[in-house]
């Protein structure tokens, strides 16, 4: 069959009784045109002797395809090759480039992101994203149409993981198992006896049971404290019944999931704010730190409101002369004791001494008692007074004896007064087997 050639940019091939169909080229484009308004152009094939419609183009420019669109590798459908388009590559991947995508809406990207996928279920319906495997939904992210609540659901009875930094197992930061247990930094243990547990790091958990909150290390609570792994347990317990916050430890070690029998309360803060230490001591870990009384009224000469030290113990008062002030090792004692209590920078002492002899001591020297537990304050003209409770074996007669400390030293002097004057005593006035008892308070 010979070709029909129309060698002209204005020539047209026309068909139909009214010549409604035109096929032509205007020099720039080729056309198949129906010149009658609102009529449809049909591209058809023959199958089994019958005409089969493949593509129709109606008067509104809508295109209807009966079969599939088969795209060649590395081709696109879009406004332009460098703009919004759907791209099909040789690996079978499909990419949406340069466009927002709306499902259930003609106005995607409501928020104004650079690019967005918007799923809109309408005013009374839920909208969601389903993740399925072999036709079965495994997970979903959806908004309920009734109450607008967002839900992330692990539908399958498996764990839900939250990763940062990567997709591998080493990037898992939080895990929620199928029972609702939550692990941060680890996979939570599946304790069927426990109702919802949050486990943080290595054997740390926060939980609520019977109206009380428990924060524990190496233990959990299901009516009794039980071990997570072998070892000791600690816990913080808060009760809504008014007993306050309780801090406790266990004194015995247990294997996993075995009840602790040595659990003991150590400290409690009650609902009134009072703090009770049940066992153990309150230890200040830093020197100079203590209990502050800054909330109370101050005297004009206040220099500190911190109670930063307390100590109690014993010391050995020692008789000395001028040649051996700190302290004398000559001779020995029939009886000697000293007790002290130090609160802040104030020291209170009670002591007694009864030397057996005064061998090799300078009896003309002043009567001094040394080896105090703490030195006397170095403040100028500070001479603290001490009381003498009794003495014997002395040449002091019926006069009154008193003791005065010497600033910036660790010894005290013994004076005797007749009511008008005071005289420092010498060792000559004190004999072997004599004794003196005294007490007093001084600053250190």
Secondary structure as GFF3:
##gff-version 3
##sequence-region A 1 444
A	DSSP	beta_strand	12	15	.	.	.	ID=ss1
A	DSSP	beta_strand	21	25	.	.	.	ID=ss2
A	DSSP	beta_strand	30	34	.	.	.	ID=ss3
A	DSSP	beta_strand	41	47	.	.	.	ID=ss4
A	DSSP	beta_strand	50	57	.	.	.	ID=ss5
A	DSSP	beta_strand	63	65	.	.	.	ID=ss6
A	DSSP	beta_strand	75	78	.	.	.	ID=ss7
A	DSSP	beta_strand	85	88	.	.	.	ID=ss8
A	DSSP	beta_strand	94	97	.	.	.	ID=ss9
A	DSSP	beta_strand	101	103	.	.	.	ID=ss10
A	DSSP	beta_strand	117	119	.	.	.	ID=ss11
A	DSSP	beta_strand	127	133	.	.	.	ID=ss12
A	DSSP	beta_strand	136	143	.	.	.	ID=ss13
A	DSSP	beta_strand	150	154	.	.	.	ID=ss14
A	DSSP	beta_strand	160	163	.	.	.	ID=ss15
A	DSSP	three_ten_helix	169	171	.	.	.	ID=ss16
A	DSSP	beta_strand	172	176	.	.	.	ID=ss17
A	DSSP	beta_strand	182	184	.	.	.	ID=ss18
A	DSSP	beta_strand	197	200	.	.	.	ID=ss19
A	DSSP	beta_strand	204	209	.	.	.	ID=ss20
A	DSSP	beta_strand	212	217	.	.	.	ID=ss21
A	DSSP	beta_strand	219	221	.	.	.	ID=ss22
A	DSSP	beta_strand	225	227	.	.	.	ID=ss23
A	DSSP	beta_strand	234	239	.	.	.	ID=ss24
A	DSSP	beta_strand	244	250	.	.	.	ID=ss25
A	DSSP	beta_strand	263	269	.	.	.	ID=ss26
A	DSSP	beta_strand	275	277	.	.	.	ID=ss27
A	DSSP	beta_strand	291	292	.	.	.	ID=ss28
A	DSSP	beta_strand	306	307	.	.	.	ID=ss29
A	DSSP	beta_strand	310	314	.	.	.	ID=ss30
A	DSSP	beta_strand	318	320	.	.	.	ID=ss31
A	DSSP	beta_strand	333	343	.	.	.	ID=ss32
A	DSSP	beta_strand	346	355	.	.	.	ID=ss33
A	DSSP	beta_strand	368	370	.	.	.	ID=ss34
A	DSSP	beta_strand	385	394	.	.	.	ID=ss35
A	DSSP	beta_strand	400	405	.	.	.	ID=ss36
A	DSSP	beta_strand	412	417	.	.	.	ID=ss37
A	DSSP	beta_strand	422	424	.	.	.	ID=ss38
A	DSSP	three_ten_helix	427	429	.	.	.	ID=ss39
A	DSSP	beta_strand	430	443	.	.	.	ID=ss40
###
